[in-house]
């Protein structure tokens, strides 16, 4: 009994979405520490400073 093409494509959808979510999470977690360093460098370059409440 062989799977139809539509059924086999559907079986690959969930693993593909899980892989994409894993890659997005990894890139996001690696880039998160850069936010503070970029904010610090822009604060040095900006002629004004924003007050944080």
ROFI-87502 format. One record per residue: z, y, x of N, C-alpha, C, O, CB in turn. Coordinates in steps of 0.001 Angstrom, whole numbers, plus 500000, padded with zeros to 6 digits. Glycine has a CB too. Layout:
ZYXZYXZYXZYXZYX...
***
This chain:
500000498835500840500000500000500000500000501241500894500946501438501657501215499991499039498979502070500822498875503259501671499210504510500875499028504556499658497464503375502276499690505501501564500059506765500923498816507627500738497898507605501558501126507520501760498806508374499664497700509296499432497843510487500364498949510762500829497656509757497951496765511202500654496862512363501552497843513422501053498538514045501856495496512991501728497905513633499737498826514627499202500272514208499443501127515044499738498577514837497706500539512910499317501900512408499494502320512485500957503470512817501243502009510964498989501426512190501882501784512238503293501980513672503761502812513922504633500716511555504136501229514625503198501441516031503555502791516512503045503462517297503715500313516914502988503191516056501881504479516425501331505636515885502147506693516511502221504587515944499923505445514735502753506494514136503572506692514912504870507782514882505441506158512678503878505674515597505341505783516366506579506323517773506340506690518461507293504431516446507258506374518203505102506807519565504802508272519782505157508605520784505790506580519876503331509136518886504773510572519060505016510889519053506512511606519948506961511369517955504309510403518105507307510689518174508750510100519424509409510710519983510321510144516933509446508939519861508965508340521067509545509183522292509228509392523139510096506908521264509026509668522398508002510518523532507638511849523494508375512377524538508757510760523549506133512389522311508575513642522193509319513441522597510783514307523247511369514186520753509232512324522222511365512031522598512753511866524107512876512371524709513824510760521884513253511170524719511935510978526170511960512320526876511821512573527858512518510015526617510837513181526394510935514502526995510757515338526858512028516074527778512384515231526345509569515234525729512707515964525521513950515494526488515028516317527056515746515802524082514427514195526682515151513650527597516147514070529033515845514454529772516751512117527487516196514000529429514578514402530789514195515889531007514486516272532071514972514107531043512693516719530022514199518153530146514472518427530241515969519274531026516394518912528956513877517726529459516764517932529491518214517500530827518793518214531396519619517165528351518894516363531335518386515888532627518888516824533744518441517103534666519208514448532906518402517305533667517218518231534681516732519546534674517484520100535732517779518488534484515268520044533504517794521317533439518505521163533869519960522104534410520541521890532026518437520012533644520549519793534099521923519564535599521982519932536242522965518607533372522540518968536158520953518682537589520950519840538439520493519832539647520727517514537865520087520837537860519851521962538640519329522735539384520421523103540536520189522905537731518578523004538810521584523710539578522618522914540776523136523497541709523689524050538673523774521610540761522966520801541885523437520995543123522578520721544236523027519335541503523458521464542946521347521606544090520446522581545108521024522313546309520995522080543630519054523707544641521549524689545576522094524182546248523361524429547435523571525997544858522380523474545504524209522981546116525438521880547133525149521816548173525804522464545043526393521026546852524192519983547816523824520609549038523179520192550162523458518953547177522869521601548840522322522272549970521686522975550837522725522960552063522617523278549475520640523588550216523725524256550974524777523255551774525597523515552933525921525047550039525684522131551186525935521139551910526729520508553043525930520211554097526492520056550955527225520297552849524636519752553932523824520786555041523634520420556213523546519290553398522461522055554693523569523092555712523422523149556590524665523444557781524567524463555060523163522875556025525816522839556819527047521624557735527077521695558841527614522833555903528273520514557290526508519289558073526548519213559113525441518506560112525580518104557163526461519923558896524357519829559795523215520595561089523509521656561052524133520377559112521935520066562228523065520762563491523313521966563687522395522728564634522592519802564649523143522156562852521429523280562945520519523890561553520341523240560544520613522840563543519154525103561510519896525777560231519643526197560183518186526659561177517625527012560042520581526033559028517586526436558831516210527896558413516170528322557550516937525544557783515518528649559016515290530047558639515112530111557403514213529492557364513149530875559820514504530852556417514643531024555202513845532371555292513155533394555528513798530925553906514729532368555106511850533632555197511081534468553976511280535558553876510716533361555389509594
***
